[in-house]
Amino acid sequence: VQLQASGGGMVQAGGSLRLSCAASGDTFSHAIMAWFRQAPGEERKFVAAVDRSMNRIHYAESVKGRFTISSANAKNAAFLQMNRLKPEDTAVYYCAAHPRRIVLSAISNSGVYAYWGQGTEVTVSS
């Protein structure tokens, strides 16, 4: 299974970007698709996840109301619409996927995800 993330770039504060994550290499639909981000010198942090088996969405508090995660089941893809971007959103964004359900308490734990994309860089200037 391979995940390909794209859509990163440079934007001014208040702007928007849309990240895409396409999965290939297997025929099953990933139950969970998620986005994490890692700023320089920091640990990788949870951003958002879509539980397609339960039709539920989860967000980190820092992005609620500004970011929207969605998925396209037929294409085994996920998207992250990022609005009202802030300089503190600057990071490398990684998409992740897991073929089975993850308990709610672990959905923000990067260690439980089986597959990862290569990351796409987002830079927000003030």
C-alpha positions in Angstrom: 0.0 0.0 0.0 1.3 3.4 -0.9 -0.1 6.8 0.2 0.7 9.9 -1.9 0.2 13.2 -0.3 0.0 16.4 -2.3 -1.2 20.0 -2.2 1.2 21.6 0.2 2.7 25.0 -0.5 3.3 28.5 0.9 0.4 30.8 1.8 -0.1 33.9 3.8 -1.9 33.8 7.2 -5.7 33.7 6.6 -5.3 31.8 3.4 -6.4 28.3 2.4 -4.9 25.1 1.1 -6.3 21.7 0.2 -4.3 18.6 0.8 -5.0 15.3 -1.0 -4.0 11.8 -0.1 -4.4 9.0 -2.6 -4.0 5.3 -1.6 -2.9 2.7 -4.1 -1.5 -0.8 -4.1 -4.4 -2.7 -2.5 -8.0 -3.2 -3.2 -9.5 -2.9 0.3 -10.8 0.4 1.6 -9.0 1.8 4.5 -11.3 2.1 7.5 -9.5 5.1 8.9 -7.7 7.8 7.0 -6.0 10.6 8.9 -3.7 13.6 8.7 -0.9 14.3 11.1 1.6 17.2 11.0 5.2 17.7 12.3 6.7 21.1 12.8 10.5 21.5 13.0 11.8 20.3 16.3 8.5 18.9 17.4 6.8 15.5 17.5 4.3 14.4 14.9 0.8 15.5 16.0 -2.7 14.4 15.1 -4.7 16.8 13.0 -7.8 15.0 11.8 -9.2 11.6 11.0 -12.2 10.1 9.2 -13.6 6.8 10.3 -15.2 5.6 7.2 -16.6 2.5 8.7 -18.5 4.4 11.3 -18.9 7.6 9.3 -17.3 9.7 12.1 -14.8 12.5 11.9 -12.4 13.7 14.6 -10.3 16.8 14.8 -7.6 18.2 17.0 -8.8 21.1 19.1 -6.3 23.4 17.4 -7.9 23.0 13.9 -11.6 22.6 14.8 -13.7 25.1 12.8 -10.9 25.8 10.3 -10.0 22.4 8.8 -12.3 19.9 7.2 -11.4 16.3 6.4 -13.2 14.3 3.8 -12.8 11.1 2.0 -13.7 9.6 -1.4 -14.4 6.0 -0.8 -14.4 4.9 -4.4 -11.0 6.5 -4.9 -9.6 5.4 -1.6 -8.6 9.0 -1.0 -8.8 11.6 1.7 -8.6 15.4 1.6 -7.9 18.1 4.1 -9.3 21.5 3.4 -7.4 24.1 5.5 -9.0 27.5 5.9 -7.9 30.6 8.0 -4.4 29.2 8.1 -2.1 30.5 10.9 1.7 30.6 11.1 1.5 27.9 13.7 0.0 25.6 11.1 3.4 25.5 9.4 4.5 21.9 9.3 5.0 18.8 7.1 1.6 17.2 6.8 1.5 13.4 6.6 -1.5 11.3 5.6 -2.0 7.9 7.3 -4.3 5.0 6.8 -5.3 1.9 8.7 -7.3 -1.0 7.3 -9.3 -1.7 10.4 -11.2 0.3 12.9 -9.3 2.1 15.7 -10.7 2.6 19.1 -11.6 6.2 19.7 -9.0 6.7 22.4 -6.2 5.7 20.0 -7.3 7.5 16.9 -4.9 10.4 17.5 -2.0 8.0 18.2 0.4 7.9 15.2 1.7 4.6 16.3 -1.4 2.6 15.5 -1.5 3.6 11.8 -0.3 0.9 9.4 0.5 3.1 6.4 2.0 6.5 5.9 2.5 8.9 3.0 5.7 10.8 2.4 4.5 14.2 3.7 3.8 17.5 2.0 5.1 20.8 3.4 2.8 23.7 4.4 4.3 27.1 5.2 2.1 29.9 6.5 3.7 33.3 6.6 2.5 36.1 8.9 
